[in-house]
Amino acid sequence: MRATQKLAIPAIVAMMAVAGCANSSSGGGGGSGSGGALGGDLKNLPVQSKIDVPSDAVKPAGDGKAKCDPNTTIGYVGAMTGDNAQLGINIYNGVQLAVNEHNKANPGCQVKFTKFDTEGDPTKATGPATKATSDKNIIGVIGLPFSGESKATGKIFENAGLAHITPSATDPALADNGWTTFFRGLGNDNVQGPAVSKLADKLGAKKVYVVQDDSTYGIGLANTATKGLGDKLAGTDKVTTKQKDFSATVQKVLDSKADAVFYAGYYAEGAPLDQQLSDGGFKGVFIGPDGVKDPEFVKQAGDASKNAYFTCPCIPGDLIPEFATAYKGVSNGQAPGTYSVEGYDAMTIMLAGIDKGNTTRAKLKDFIKSYDAAGLSKKYKWDSKGELSALPVYGYKVDGGVIKSVGVISEG
């Protein structure tokens, strides 16, 4: 965890303040409307109050009669440390909860859970992935969380015949590699990208400026979001991972007179970008995708985060009381985060396969391939490329320093 960063750009503050006045007097981004941090006629969307979980959702406990070899193991391969580690931590906490519930209910089948840290770095992910595939007791994997590392490791899992369900990697191209072991537990960016335009419509934003980082994820998402925005696109710019000074981008946004900015990337750069936009006089909304939607973004962006909304093909786990309470028991009291529920569901599917006797890599892969049942977040049924058909995208906002759902913004 990192403390809130107060990143200043003193050399151009005055210039940005003037430019910010120009921005606030045009289009939908001007003035101080009823939304507080939102400008002009932009709407402040109400938060969602509840989630209806399918009554037939499969649970990890099963019937409590499962039998399996005591060495039966599922692995997590993904970020546990690194700039955007919290997104991975959200997932493996959900996975750990599922394992705990299963093992408590099934004394004859105590499934082991092993973690491998990639730091979220594609250049480092191949080592942990190789270690996981080399452990013959591991018959399935949850991960990898990020698209870049998923791209770098997919062939390793394929060669080992080891099925892996990613609860969060959204680059559409991942499903086009011919991998039979790859399964995506959510909608990809061909769904999330167009949802940016739908969220902008709900907010009343007329012009959206798109900023992308240089990751596989950011590039792909910016492409689909840009296409979806159509004539609402106010302009585009590119930044890099690890970048801290966004003054040039801020000025381009102000010059464009956009009333919303969409950042295709992760929270490590999204937070200082939002902060510097706010410091520079931008009065519109900041829209981030699933890679930005995390309490760490709020901590690092500080007061600037008041203007933030998000898109995410993930369910708000905090609105499922039973799940949220149980989750806090494995997360040191932290509420469910982005993809916590999807991690839980992914592990539940693998545990269901084990309980039915699918305790080899080949059998578990075939079980997942033919799976057709509801989880907490959605119905899980994959096509031949490892893609789902149920693809809801939720909208979220920062409300009182907490990220809260504003409901489904796209059914996919």
N, C-alpha and C positions, 0 to 999 in steps of 0.2 A: 504494500500500500504506500502511496506517496501523498505527501501533504499538498494542499492546494498551491498551485504555482501562480505567482503574480508576475506575469510576463509583461514588461513595459516596452514601449517603442517611443521613447521620449523625443527622438530627433524629428518625428513627423506627427506628433500628437496634435499640434496646432493646425497643421495642414489637413489632417484627417477630420478634425472637428468642423472645419469650414466645409470640407467635402461632404461630411455627414449631414450638414444643414441642407445642402443641395439634394442629398438623397431623401431626406425626410420631407421634402416639399413636393415630391413628385410621385406619380403612380399610386400604388396602395401602401407604400412604405412610409408615409409621412405622418407627422403629428404624434399625439399620444392618445391612442384610442382606448376603448374600454378594457382591452386586454392587458393594460399595464406595460409590460415589456414589448407587447406587440404594437406595431405601428398602424396608423390610419384605420381602415375599415377591416383589418384582419380580425378573424374571430378567435375567441378563446374557448376551445372545445371542452365540454364537460367530461369528467372522468367516468369510467365504467365502474359499476358497483358490484357486479358478480359475474361468475362464469358457470355455465351449466355443463357439468362433466357428463359424458355419455353413461347411462345406467349400466351398460354392458362393457365398460372399459376393463381391460385385462389388468389384474394387479399382480405384483411380484410374488406374493405369498402362495398363489396357486391353491391346490387342495390340501397342501401340507403332507402329502404322501410320497413326495419325490425321493428317488434313490440315485446316487451317483458316486463315482470314484472321488475320494477325498482330495485328489490332486486337480480336479476339474477347475479350470481357471479362465476368467475373462480379463482382458487387459484394457487399460485406457492409455492411448498414445496421443499426447498433445501438450499444450502449454500448462505448466505448473508454476513457472517463473517467466520473467520477461516483461516487456513494456505493456503488453495487453493480456497478461496472465489471468486476470480476473474472469475473462470470458471462458477460459478453460476450467478454472476452479468451479465456476457455476455448474458446468457440466458434470465434472467428476463427483461433486457433492450430491447431485441428483442420482448419479450412478451408484454411489456408496449407499444412499438411502434405500434404493431398490434391492441391493445385495443384502443389506441388514434385514429388511422385511422378509426377504425370501428365506434366509438362513434361520431366522427366528422361528419361522413357521414349518421348516422342513429339516428336522434333526438328521434325517438320513441322507441329506444332500447339502453339504456345506461348501458352497461355491466360493473359491478364492478370487480376490480382485487385486490386480497388480497394476501400478502406474509407471509410465515412462514419460519423462519430461522432454519436450522438444523445444521449449522456450518460445514456441510460436514462430520459429525461424526455419524457412524452407531449406536453408543450407545446413542446418543441424538436425533436421527431422529424420534423415535417412538412417542415422545410427540407432536411435531409439526404435524405429520401425523394424530394423533388422534384428535387434535384440528380442523384440516381441515375437517376431515370426520364427526365431530360432528356438524359442521355448515351446517344446512339444506339448506341454500341459495347457497352453493357451489355445482355446478352440474358437474364440471370437474376440473382436476388439471394438470398443467404442472410440471413435475419433476418425480422422483428426479434425480439430475444431476449425482451422483456417484453410482457405482455398489454396494458398500457395504451397503449404506443407502437404496438403492432400494431393496436389498435382505431383509433387516431388516423390511421394512414397507409394502412390497407387500401384505401380508395377511390382513393388516389393511384396505387397499383400497378394496380388494376383498370382505371382510365381509360387507363393507359399500356399495358395488355396485357402487363405484365411479371410473370412468375411469380416467386414468392418462397416459399422453404421455411423455416419457423421451426423451429429445433431445440429450442425451449424454451418458447414462449408457450403456456400451458395453459388459459386461460379458454375454457370450452366455447362461449360466445356468439360467439366469433370466426368460427366455421364457419357461423353462421346469418345472415350478411349478404349472401349471394348472390354472393360474390366468386368468380370463376372462376380467379383467379390465386393464391389462397391455398392453401397445403399445409402441414399440421402434421406434423412428423416424430417425433411421440411421442404418448402417451396424454394426454388432457385431464384436467381436474380432476373430471370425472364418474367417472374411474377412480382418480385419485390421492386424492381426498377420502375415499371409502370405505376405501382402503388404510390410512388413519390408524387406523381401528378395528381392522383386522386386525393392524397392528403392535402396538397397545395390547394386544390379546389375547395375542400371542406374548410380550409383556413381563409379562403378568399384571396389568396396570393395570386397576383396577375403575372408577375415576372420572377423567375427562379434562376439564380446563378449557380452553376454546378462546378464544384472543385473536387478533383480526384487526387488520390495519392498514387504511388508507383507500384502498388502491390497487385498481384493477380486479381484479388478480390475487388480492389478499388477500381481498377481499369474496366473490368467486366461490368460492374454495377453502374459506373458512370455512363457507360455506353447504353445500357438498357434504360436508365433513367432519362438520359438526354433524348432518346428516341420517343419515350413516353410523354415528355413535356411538350414536344412540338413547338408551337408558336409562343408558349410560355417561357421558353428558354431565353434568358437575358444575357448569357455568355458562359464561357468555360475557362478554367485555369487548372494547371497541374502543379502539385507540390510533391515532396518526397518524404518517405518515412524518416524519422529522427529529426525532421526540420522543426525549428523553434521560432524563427522569425517569419511571420506571414504578412509583413507590411505591404509588400508589392501586391499580394492577392487582395488584401483589404481595400487598397486603393482602387483596384479594378472593379470590385464589387460596388463600391460607392459610386464610381463613375457610371456603372451600368444602370443605376437607379432601380435595382432589383428590390423587391420587398420580401424575398426569402432566399436563403442560401442552402443548397444541399451539398453535404460533404460526403463523398464516397471514400471511406477509409475507416480507420480505427480511432478509439478514443484518445490514444496517446498524443496524436496530432490534432484531433478534433477539438479537444478542450482548449489548448492555447489559441487555435484559430478562432473559436467562438469568443474567447476572452478579448482577443485583439480586435475582432470585428466590433464588439461592444465598446471597447476603449476608443476606437476610431470614429464612433458616431453612428454605426449602423443601427437602425431602429426596427428592422424587420425580424423575421423568425429564422432560427437556425434549425435545419432538418438534418438529422443524422440517421444512418441505417442501423442494422443490428450490431455492427462492429463498434458503434459509438454508444449505443444504448446500455449504459452501465453506471452504477453509482460512482465509479471512479471518475467518469466524465464530470459528474456534478461536483465532486470534490475538487477536481483539478481546474475546472472552469470557474468555480466560485459563483458570485452573483450573476455573472454573464449567462449562466445556464438557465436563468429564468425564461429566456426566450426560446428554449429548445423543445422541439418535437422529434419523434423518431418513427421510422417504419421498422417492422420486424415480423418475419414469418414465425413468430414464437408466441406461445400463450402466456398470459400474465399469471404466473404461479401463485402470486400473493393473493389472488382472488379465489383460490381453491383452499379453503380453511384447513381441511384435514392434511393436505399435502404441505401447506405452508408451515403448520405447526411441527410436523414430523421433520421437515427439512432443517429447521432451526436446530434440531438435535445433532445434526452432523456438520453444521456450518458455524459453530460457535455463536449461535443466536442470530446470524445474518438471514434476512429474508431471501426467498428464492430470487435468482437473477435471470438474466437472459440465457435461455436454453437449459435452465435447470430441469424443467418439466420434460423437455425433449430428451435430455440425457437419461432421465428416469424411465421414460417410455422405451428408449432404445435398449436399455439393460433389461427391462421387463420382457421384451420380445425374446432376447437371447436366453433368459432364464426359463421362459415358457418352453423354448425348444429343448433345453436341457432336461426339464421336468418330463418331457415326452420321450426321453431316451436318445435325443440327438446329441451325443457327446463326443463326436469326432468333428473335425473341421468340415469335412465334406457333407456330413449329415446336417450340421447346423446351418451351413450355407444354403442347402436345399430347403430347409425349413423356413428360413427367412425369405427365400425367393418366392415361396408359395403362401406366405403369411397373409391373412386377411381378417383383421380384427381391430376393434377400437382401443385407443389408448386414452390417457387423460387429455391429450392435446388435439388428437385428430384420429381419423381412420388410417390404418397402415396397410397399404397394399401396393406393392411395387410392380412396375413394368419391367421389360427385359433389360432396360438400361439402368435400373436401380432408382427410378424416379417415382414419386408418389402422385396420386391424382387429387387428393384432398389438400388444397394449398391456400389456406387463409392467411392474410397479412393483417396484423394489428397495427394500430397507431398508438403512440405513447406521448406523454408530455411530462415536463418537470413541473411539479406542483408542490409548493412548500418545501422545496429541496429534496423531494422524493419523486422517482419516476413512476407514473401511474398510467394505466391503459385508458385510451379514449374509445376503445372498441374496434371491431373489425372494419377496416377501410377497403379491403378487397377480398373477394371470395376466390380469386385465382382463376 
